[in-house]
Amino acid sequence: MPAPTLPAPPAAPSAHRRTVRVTVVLLFAAWLVDYADRLVINLVLPSLGAEFDLDRTRQGLVVSAFFLAYALCQIPGGLLADRFGGRRVTLWALLTWSVFTALTGFAWSFAVLLALRFAFGAAEGIFPPAATKVLVERTRPEERMSANGTVMSSNALAAVITPLAVAPLVAVFGWRSAFWSTAALGILALVAVRLWLPAPLPRTEGAEDAGTEAAGPALRAVLRKGVLWRFALMMFGYSTIVWGLNTWVPSYLSEEHGVSLTSAGALIAIPALGAALATVLGGRLADRLGGHHRKIIVPGMAVSAVALLLMANAPSVTGFVVFGTVAVFAASLAYMPIFAVPLAGLSPAYVGVGSAVVILGGQVAGMVAPPVMGTLADAFSFQVAFGFLVLGALIAAVMACLTPQDAAAFRAAADEPSTSPALTTAKDPA
């Protein structure tokens, strides 16, 4: 009679800490490059518009082409991560998006630019669910949001570094050099993840093996849970603000106030730094509250909405930057709390697809906001275009009130059985 299979022993505290630390550092670096690659296009839009004779609506479409593919690939990326493992899919993503970033530097027409941005978006689209799965497999539930908050603060840090680095590069070597440089960084990140990413933590007894879960049933099981789509709508609201500002602030400063690209890069870094701090803070608050994202998101979005209106109507660059910084900081507090309850409530087999559904909402916002704002700026003014972003704050706040506030409530709403001890150890506040 074969001996019973015993659960793997828990990782030693020092080994566990090292696993978490190295994983966070490597994912931070990968996300930093990922986000920088996306932001480069916003900084070179005036150059692209001049070279290819593009109005603001078509400039917005260049940005949207990326987000269309990025959104379409979120759920397939989650399925791939659940089927083949987060590490392998992360490596695929790093390689392919670096190739298409480099090719963007060779674009010779508007049509080619759209095609390359679409391919680049597809390559990056499989990364977020894979990276989420990598983190979930190497952290414990009670530390997950803090770790993920640190990782995702890389996005805001990239928003600080990218304009400061890219603006002088473009001024000296032209817009194409920006894409070639970020592609090289992607290859460096690929090598680092390939060499140094630790193995996943040992699974506790009863934990589900995500790698053996059939792709079809996983997709059906997750997509029929309407509760996840409410979290996706919350992400849509948040991302409308972020991508609307990221896309059009450089052009606004240049066209309306005559600010050079280099100076605009320095000004953009100020709200981006605030967003980085808010993302980390939001992750820590989400861990401390055990979810209960409404307590963070509703007041944050209320402050952001008021600040956006003041920013849109600010008569000076100083006022625009100050109010913009307040708006971005308040909105960015919401980013990690949006993920807290789904990641705690989903079973391990569905983490890849489940996180992809939430992220999908953000990418749809990235697809919608840039061309809508470009059209509003062409038809009316930048003030009207920036005022449109208040709608994003409203959507996020409403969805925060219409979603489950802790893991137990999420599982009940999604009819997700609590079968994994790893998911039931986190304590929700009463």
C-alpha positions, 0 to 999 in steps of 0.5 A: 500500500503506498505511503500517504502524500504529506503536505510540503513543510512550510518555508523557513522564516529566513528563506521565506523572507528572501523569496518574497524580497527577491520576487518583489524586486524582480517584479518591480523591475519588470513592471517598471520597464513595462510601464515605461514602455507604455509611457514613452508614446505619450511623451513623443505624441507631439513628435509623431503628430508632426512627422505623420501629420496626425490630429489629436483624435488620431494621436489618441487612436495610436494610444488606444491601439495598444490598449485594445490589444492589451485588453483583449489579451488579459483573460487569455494571459490569465489562462496561459498563466494558470496553464503553463505557470506565471514564470514562463508566461512572464518570460514570454511577455518580456521577450515579445514586448521588447521586440515590438518596442524596438520595432516601433522605432522603425515605424514609417507611417501611421498605419504601421505605427497602429499595427506595431502598437497593437502587437506591442499591446498584445505582448504586454497584455499577457504580463499582468495576470502572469506577474500576479500569479508569480507573486501569489505563488511566492507570498502569504495572504496576510502580506500579499497586498503590501508586497503587491503595493510595493511592486505596483508602485513601480508604475508610478515610479516609472511615471517619474523616471520616464519623462525625466529620461526620455525627454532629453533623449528625444531632444538629442537623438529623436523619438525613435531612440526612446523605443530602442532604449526601453527595448534594451531595458526589457531584455535586461529584465528578462535575463534577471527574471530568468536567472533569479526568480525563486521557486514558489512557496510550498503549498499547504495541504488542500491547496489547489494546483493551479497548473493542473486546472483545465483552461475551459472550466476555469474560464467558465467558472470565473467569467460567470461570477458577475461580482468580478466585473464590478471590480473591473468597472472600479478599475475602469474608473480609476484608470480613466483618470490615470490614462487620461492624464498620462496621455494628454498632460504632456501635449497640454503643457506644450501646446497651451503653455509653451512648455518644452518637452524636457521641462514638461517631463520634470513637471510630470514627475511631481504628480507621478511621485505622489502616485507612487507613494499613494500606491504603497500606502493604499496597499498597506491600508488594504492589508490592515483593513482586510479589504473594506476598499470602500473606506479608502476609495470613496473618500479618495475619489471624492477628493480626486474629483474636486481636484480634477475640476480645479486642475482643469480650470487652473489659470497657471502651470503651477496651479495645474500641477498642484491640483493634478498632484492632489488628484493623482495621489487621491485616486492612486490610493484606490489601486491596490484596494481594488485588488485586495478582496478578489485576490484574497477571495479567489481560489489559487486555480483562478488567480490568473484569470480572475486578476485578468478580469479586473485588469481588463477594466483598466485597459478598456479605460486606456482604450476609451479615454485617450481618443475621447479626450482628444476629440473633446480637446479638438472640438472644445478645449483641453479644459472640457477634456480634463473635466471628462475625467471626473466621470472616472472618479464617480464610477470608481466610487459607486462600484466601491459601494456595490462590491463585497468588502472582504474575502468571505463576502466575495466568496459568498457573492461569487459562490466560490467555496473556501477550500484552501487554508491558504486563503482562509488564514487572513483575518477580516476585521469585524 
